[in-house]
Amino acid sequence: MEAVAHLRMTSDGNVYWHSLAEHLQCVAEHAARFAAPFNNPEIARYIGLLHDVGKFHPKWQQYIRSQTNENTSTEESRALRGRVD
């Protein structure tokens, strides 16, 4: 199962899942462009790649997926909301 960075509910009720790997790559590129005038694009790129690396943890993935009740029951979803321990 692919790791998820975050999700967004569209106006028609569908769920858009943003891949964690894609998210990290996009943030890294943006950070590098932002830091280029300061002569530190590579450092910023690495920071961008690592800024959400903790979201690969299975508990975090369970929490994110619980927001749409995918892979969890209603009771489990309610219990997980807001928990990141």
C-alpha positions as CSV (number, residue, x, y, z in Angstrom):
1,M,0.0,0.0,0.0
2,E,1.4,3.4,-1.0
3,A,2.1,5.9,1.8
4,V,-0.2,8.9,1.9
5,A,0.9,12.4,2.8
6,H,-2.6,13.8,3.2
7,L,-6.1,13.7,1.7
8,R,-8.6,16.2,0.4
9,M,-12.3,15.7,0.0
10,T,-13.5,17.1,-3.3
11,S,-16.7,19.0,-3.7
12,D,-18.4,15.9,-5.3
13,G,-17.5,13.8,-2.2
14,N,-14.5,12.0,-3.7
15,V,-11.3,11.6,-1.8
16,Y,-8.0,12.7,-3.4
17,W,-5.0,11.0,-1.8
18,H,-1.6,12.7,-2.2
19,S,1.3,10.2,-2.3
20,L,3.8,10.8,0.4
21,A,6.8,10.3,-2.0
22,E,5.3,12.7,-4.5
23,H,4.6,15.3,-1.7
24,L,8.2,15.1,-0.4
25,Q,9.6,15.5,-3.9
26,C,7.4,18.5,-4.6
27,V,8.3,20.2,-1.3
28,A,12.0,19.5,-1.9
29,E,11.9,21.2,-5.3
30,H,10.0,24.2,-4.0
31,A,12.5,24.5,-1.1
32,A,15.5,24.3,-3.4
33,R,14.1,27.0,-5.6
34,F,13.3,29.2,-2.7
35,A,16.8,28.8,-1.2
36,A,18.7,29.2,-4.5
37,P,19.1,33.0,-4.0
38,F,20.8,32.2,-0.6
39,N,23.2,29.8,-2.2
40,N,21.8,26.8,-0.3
41,P,19.5,24.9,-2.6
42,E,20.8,21.4,-1.8
43,I,20.4,21.9,2.0
44,A,16.9,23.1,1.4
45,R,16.2,20.1,-0.9
46,Y,17.3,17.7,1.8
47,I,15.2,19.4,4.4
48,G,12.2,19.3,2.0
49,L,12.7,15.6,1.5
50,L,12.8,14.9,5.2
51,H,10.2,17.3,6.6
52,D,7.4,14.7,6.7
53,V,9.4,11.5,6.8
54,G,7.6,10.5,10.0
55,K,4.4,10.1,8.1
56,F,5.8,6.8,6.8
57,H,5.2,5.3,10.2
58,P,2.3,2.7,10.1
59,K,0.4,4.4,12.9
60,W,0.4,7.7,11.1
61,Q,-0.7,6.0,7.9
62,Q,-3.5,4.3,9.8
63,Y,-4.6,7.7,11.3
64,I,-4.6,9.4,7.9
65,R,-6.6,6.6,6.2
66,S,-9.0,6.6,9.1
67,Q,-10.2,10.1,8.2
68,T,-12.3,8.5,5.4
69,N,-13.0,5.2,7.2
70,E,-10.8,3.4,4.7
71,N,-9.4,0.2,6.4
72,T,-11.0,1.0,9.7
73,S,-14.4,0.5,11.3
74,T,-16.5,3.6,12.3
75,E,-15.6,3.0,16.0
76,E,-11.9,2.6,15.2
77,S,-12.0,5.8,13.1
78,R,-13.6,7.8,15.9
79,A,-11.1,6.5,18.4
80,L,-8.1,7.3,16.1
81,R,-9.1,10.9,15.2
82,G,-6.7,13.3,16.7
83,R,-4.4,10.6,18.1
84,V,-0.9,10.4,16.9
85,D,0.7,8.4,19.7
